Amino acid sequence: MKKFSDMEIDEVINVINDSKRLRNMLRKYIAESESVWMGELLRCFDQRAVDYSIGFFDNNYFTVKDSDLFLDGVRKTNKYYLLNPKTEKLLKRCEKLQGTNLFDYWCNQLAEMYYKDKLKSIVDYVEDVYIELYEGSVGEKSREYVECFADNIIGDYLWDEKSKTFYKPYRVSA
């Protein structure tokens, strides 16, 4: 028997590819990790600023309820996580138009771009990983998480090459 933490990454990937249960565990680990990241991005916004429903394999939306508060949230996001140049340019346009009748329109455009730039990319990534792992193997997208998964989740698990079974060791106290 061998601990997963002692295995080479390619060995771990081969075991995961042969185990539907491990693939499901990896899929869940990736979704949870990406959801934490998405939560960090959404925490930049005051609850009164936006209305959203974002999930995986879902009908998602991200809309502005209060343009001024929304703009503050985008500024905060830009401060901590940086926006892409196009989104930053649109942010500057909204700042110039604040107080005009075009402000709400351009804030809605910014919300759409922000969703595509920051949030939809996470949703698309997790959906691609789900499909990749559901189809039966660790692929290009899920591979980058395997090392963290092996270290943080299944590192102490034992792999029995003979029986092709993995075990979660339990400690017994006296």
N, C-alpha and C positions, 0 to 999 in steps of 0.2 A: 504494500500500500504506500501511496505517496500523497503528500499534502499538495493541494493546488498551488499554494504559495511557493513551493519548491519546483514547480514545473515551468518549462519554457512557455512563452506566449503561444507559439504554434501548437504545442501539446494541449494547452488549455482550450484553444479554439477547436481542435479536433474533438475533444471530449464534449464541448458545448454543441458542436454540430451533430454529434451522435445522441444527444439527450434533449428531448422535447422539454422536459422539466427545467433544465438549465437554460435553454433558450428563452423560456417564459420568464424565468427569474431575471435574466439579462435584460429582456424587453421591459420588464417592470422597473428595474434599476435605472435604465436609461430614461424612461418616461418620468420617473420621480425626480431624477437629477435635472432634467430639462424643465420640469414644472417649477422647481425651485428657482431656476434662472429666470423663467418667465414671471414668476411672482416678484422677484427683485425689480424687474422692469416696470411692472404694474404698480408697485408700491411707490413709485415716483409721483404718482397722480393722486390728488385728493379725490375721495370717493364722490364728491359732488361734481368733479370735472368730466368724468367719462362714464359711459355705460358700456359694458362689454360682456360677452360670453365667449370664452375661448376654451376649446377642448380639442381632443384628437378625434378625427373622423367625425366631425361635427359641423354644423352650420355656425360659423363664427361671425361675430360682429364686434366692432370697436367704434363707438360713436361719441361725439362731443356733446356734453350737457351744458357746460359753462366754458366758453371760449377763453376767458381770462385765466381761469384756474387750469385749463388744459395747457395753455401756453407755459404757465409756470412749471407744470409737470414735464413738458418737453425740454425746457431749459435745465431742469434738474437731471433728466436723463442724459442730456448732452454733457453736463458737468461730470457725471460719474462714468458713463458708458460710451460716450461719443456717438454721434450720429454720422451717417454717411454724408458725403458732401452735398448731394441733391436735397436730402432732408434738412440739412443745416441751412441751405440756401432758402428753402421754403420757410423755415423758422424765422429767418431774418426778414423775409417779406411780410410775414404775419406781424412781427414786431413793429414794422413800419406802418402797417395798416391798422394797428390797434386804435380803437376809438372811431373808426370809420364804418360805413355800412357794408364794406367788403370784408371786414375782419372775420365774421362768422364763416363766410364762404371759404376763405383761404385757410382757416383753422380746420374746417372739415376736409379740405384737400390735404393738409398736413397730417391729420389723423389717419387718413387712408394710406398715405405714404409711410407714416410711422408704423402702422400695422404691418404693411408689406415688408418693411425694412427690418424691424425688430421682432415682431411677434409671429408673423406667418412663417418666417424662415425656421423658427423653432418647431412650430406645428408640422410643417412639411418634413423636417428632419425626423421627428419622432414617428410620423406616419410611414416614412420610407424605411426606418429601422424595423417597425412592426411587420411590414410586408416582407422585408428581407429575412427576418428571423422566422416568420411564420412559414415562409417557403422552404425553410429547413437548413439555413446555414448562416454563419457569421460572414457578413459581406463587408464591403468597403466602408459603409457608414457606421455599422455597429462595432467594427474592429477597434476603433479608437477608444472605446469604453472597456474593452476586455481586460486590459491590465488593471484598471481601477476596480472593476468588478471582481477580478481574481484576488486582489489585495484586500479589498474592503468587505466583500460579502462572502465569498467562498474560500478565502485563503486558508482557513483551518479545516476545511472539509478534506476528507480522505478519498482518494480514487483507487479503486481496486481494478487493475488492468485485466486480471483474469476473468472476473465476473462482469466487467464493464458497468460497475455500480459505484456511486459515490455515497459517502456517509458523512453525516454531520456528527462530529465527536461530542459526547456529553461528558461533563466533569461530574464525578461523584464525590461528594464530601463525606468525610467520616464523622 
